[in-house]
């Protein structure tokens, strides 16, 4: 079900992953691991940090257009 995704072999419940994805994508200008830990009620900072890194990696588009011209 989650094979091939950032959720593969995750020990954190899917409900928390979806909540984390929502928080990270809707919060401007960004979201820290400490904020994620507090919002989700996670015991360990390392868990929040790992989740955040996996979500950020999944959202990155390597083929995106680079800035050009006068910026």
GUMAR-918290 format. One record per atom (N, C-alpha, C): residue number from 1; residue in one letter; atom name; x negated, y negated, z negated. Coordinates in steps of 0.05 Angstrom, whole numbers, m for minus. Last residue first. Layout:
GUMAR-918290
nr; rest; atom; px; py; pz
NUM; A; CA; X; Y; Z
...
//
This chain:
GUMAR-918290
nr; rest; atom; px; py; pz
71; X; N; m321; m784; 241
71; X; CA; m305; m774; 218
71; X; C; m304; m795; 196
70; X; N; m326; m782; 309
70; X; CA; m329; m799; 286
70; X; C; m310; m789; 264
69; X; N; m338; m713; 330
69; X; CA; m334; m742; 335
69; X; C; m338; m758; 310
68; X; N; m311; m659; 291
68; X; CA; m326; m670; 314
68; X; C; m320; m700; 317
67; X; N; m308; m603; 248
67; X; CA; m304; m632; 252
67; X; C; m322; m641; 275
66; X; N; m292; m540; 278
66; X; CA; m309; m557; 261
66; X; C; m302; m586; 268
65; X; N; m240; m494; 276
65; X; CA; m253; m515; 290
65; X; C; m268; m533; 271
64; X; N; m250; m426; 250
64; X; CA; m237; m452; 250
64; X; C; m253; m473; 266
63; X; N; m268; m375; 243
63; X; CA; m266; m385; 270
63; X; C; m252; m412; 272
62; X; N; m264; m364; 188
62; X; CA; m290; m368; 200
62; X; C; m289; m379; 228
61; X; N; m223; m386; 142
61; X; CA; m221; m379; 170
61; X; C; m248; m384; 183
60; X; N; m205; m364; 77
60; X; CA; m224; m377; 94
60; X; C; m221; m367; 123
59; X; N; m173; m334; 45
59; X; CA; m161; m357; 58
59; X; C; m179; m371; 78
58; X; N; m205; m295; 23
58; X; CA; m184; m286; 41
58; X; C; m172; m310; 56
57; X; N; m238; m325; m10
57; X; CA; m250; m311; 12
57; X; C; m228; m303; 33
56; X; N; m199; m341; m48
56; X; CA; m213; m361; m31
56; X; C; m225; m348; m7
55; X; N; m186; m291; m70
55; X; CA; m166; m307; m57
55; X; C; m179; m328; m38
54; X; N; m235; m277; m93
54; X; CA; m223; m260; m73
54; X; C; m202; m275; m57
53; X; N; m242; m319; m130
53; X; CA; m262; m315; m109
53; X; C; m250; m298; m86
52; X; N; m198; m310; m164
52; X; CA; m201; m335; m149
52; X; C; m220; m332; m126
51; X; N; m211; m259; m186
51; X; CA; m186; m263; m170
51; X; C; m189; m288; m153
50; X; N; m259; m273; m213
50; X; CA; m259; m253; m191
50; X; C; m234; m256; m173
49; X; N; m239; m309; m251
49; X; CA; m259; m317; m232
49; X; C; m260; m299; m208
48; X; N; m204; m277; m281
48; X; CA; m194; m300; m266
48; X; C; m213; m309; m244
47; X; N; m242; m241; m302
47; X; CA; m219; m231; m285
47; X; C; m208; m254; m268
46; X; N; m274; m275; m332
46; X; CA; m285; m260; m309
46; X; C; m264; m250; m290
45; X; N; m242; m290; m374
45; X; CA; m249; m310; m354
45; X; C; m259; m296; m329
44; X; N; m192; m248; m401
44; X; CA; m220; m251; m393
44; X; C; m223; m272; m371
43; X; N; m137; m250; m409
43; X; CA; m155; m249; m432
43; X; C; m183; m256; m424
42; X; N; m89; m292; m377
42; X; CA; m109; m271; m375
42; X; C; m128; m272; m399
41; X; N; m46; m326; m366
41; X; CA; m49; m313; m393
41; X; C; m68; m290; m393
40; X; N; m42; m356; m322
40; X; CA; m33; m328; m320
40; X; C; m34; m314; m346
39; X; N; m62; m406; m340
39; X; CA; m35; m404; m327
39; X; C; m24; m375; m327
38; X; N; m114; m392; m358
38; X; CA; m94; m403; m376
38; X; C; m65; m399; m365
37; X; N; m138; m374; m310
37; X; CA; m138; m357; m334
37; X; C; m116; m366; m353
36; X; N; m134; m419; m278
36; X; CA; m120; m394; m271
36; X; C; m118; m376; m295
35; X; N; m167; m455; m306
35; X; CA; m138; m461; m303
35; X; C; m123; m435; m296
34; X; N; m215; m427; m299
34; X; CA; m205; m432; m326
34; X; C; m175; m438; m325
33; X; N; m222; m429; m244
33; X; CA; m218; m403; m257
33; X; C; m207; m406; m285
32; X; N; m186; m484; m215
32; X; CA; m209; m472; m227
32; X; C; m202; m445; m239
31; X; N; m163; m510; m155
31; X; CA; m155; m495; m179
31; X; C; m180; m481; m190
30; X; N; m151; m574; m123
30; X; CA; m162; m547; m125
30; X; C; m154; m534; m151
29; X; N; m123; m620; m121
29; X; CA; m141; m615; m99
29; X; C; m154; m587; m101
28; X; N; m64; m583; m115
28; X; CA; m82; m600; m101
28; X; C; m97; m616; m122
27; X; N; m34; m520; m110
27; X; CA; m45; m540; m128
27; X; C; m66; m556; m113
26; X; N; m18; m480; m76
26; X; CA; 0; m504; m79
26; X; C; m12; m526; m96
25; X; N; m55; m439; m76
25; X; CA; m48; m451; m51
25; X; C; m31; m476; m53
24; X; N; m59; m424; m130
24; X; CA; m83; m432; m115
24; X; C; m75; m448; m90
23; X; N; m6; m408; m143
23; X; CA; m19; m430; m157
23; X; C; m43; m441; m141
22; X; N; 2; m365; m107
22; X; CA; 19; m388; m106
22; X; C; 5; m412; m119
21; X; N; m38; m329; m124
21; X; CA; m38; m339; m97
21; X; C; m21; m364; m94
20; X; N; m20; m320; m177
20; X; CA; m45; m333; m172
20; X; C; m47; m344; m144
19; X; N; 28; m293; m166
19; X; CA; 29; m318; m181
19; X; C; 3; m333; m176
18; X; N; 7; m248; m141
18; X; CA; 24; m266; m126
18; X; C; 27; m293; m139
17; X; N; m22; m226; m184
17; X; CA; m36; m234; m159
17; X; C; m19; m253; m143
16; X; N; 19; m215; m220
16; X; CA; m1; m236; m227
16; X; C; m17; m245; m202
15; X; N; 46; m175; m192
15; X; CA; 60; m199; m200
15; X; C; 41; m222; m206
14; X; N; 8; m134; m190
14; X; CA; 14; m149; m166
14; X; C; 29; m175; m172
13; X; N; m37; m131; m247
13; X; CA; m11; m126; m234
13; X; C; m6; m144; m210
12; X; N; m105; m114; m239
12; X; CA; m86; m135; m247
12; X; C; m60; m129; m233
11; X; N; m137; m80; m214
11; X; CA; m126; m71; m240
11; X; C; m105; m90; m250
10; X; N; m143; m64; m146
10; X; CA; m140; m85; m167
10; X; C; m127; m73; m192
9; X; N; m151; m34; m100
9; X; CA; m163; m25; m126
9; X; C; m162; m46; m148
8; X; N; m136; m89; m60
8; X; CA; m145; m61; m61
8; X; C; m160; m55; m87
7; X; N; m124; m141; m53
7; X; CA; m112; m128; m76
7; X; C; m120; m99; m79
6; X; N; m144; m158; m6
6; X; CA; m158; m167; m30
6; X; C; m148; m153; m55
5; X; N; m135; m98; 35
5; X; CA; m128; m125; 27
5; X; C; m146; m133; 3
4; X; N; m143; m45; 45
4; X; CA; m151; m64; 66
4; X; C; m144; m92; 59
3; X; N; m86; m22; 9
3; X; CA; m112; m16; 22
3; X; C; m118; m36; 44
2; X; N; m38; m26; m16
2; X; CA; m55; m50; m17
2; X; C; m82; m45; m3
1; X; N; m16; 24; 0
1; X; CA; 0; 0; 0
1; X; C; m17; m25; 0
//
